[in-house]
Amino acid sequence: MREPQWQNWLGLFLGIHILISPWVIPSTFSLAPASMTTDIAGAVAGLTLVSISLLGIVAPKIWNDWLKYMLGFGLLVTPWLFRFNDNIFFDLSFVFAGMLLIVVSGLAFASRRPETGGE
């Protein structure tokens, strides 16, 4: 039986959000454009999360959940590592996505049934 997929779909949504936020947030809130660091960090983190989530949708394995869990911590500390001083919206976007990804991955671990050898 297949595992629940909502965690992977939420990860896909968060990955798309992180990927496009450096371009959407400034135009939505009439702010200065994002710095090159924010653009690159958003693109790398977003594409990584989208890829991991798509793999989790196609073939759910526990390592997908572990990768999303670790990427959540990476998103959580990215604004301070790369010094996103442009505006608070980028900080909050990355931190919120990281915290949500950590919680969702934890729920995925809790809902996963132990694998048995015969299936």
C-alpha positions, 0 to 999 in steps of 0.5 A: 500500500502506498504512503500518504502523499500530502507531505510530498505535495506540500514540499513541492509547493514550498519548493516552488514558493522558495524558487519564485519568491526572490522575483515575486515578493519585490514586485508584490510589495513594491520593494527593491529587487532581491540581491544576487545571493537571495536569487541564487539561494532561492533557486538552489533551495527551491529546485532541490526541494522540488526535485526531492518532492517530485521523487517522493511523489513518484517513488516514496522512500524514507530517504526523501523524508530525511532529505526534506528534513535536512533541507528544512534546517538548511532553509531555516539558517540560510538567511543568516548564513548568506546575510539576507539584509535586503528585507524581512520578507525573504527572511520570513519566507525562508524561515517559515518554509524551513520550519514547515518542512521540518514539521511536515517531514516529522509527520511523514516519519510518524505516519510511515508504516514499518516496511515488511519483507513480503510486499 
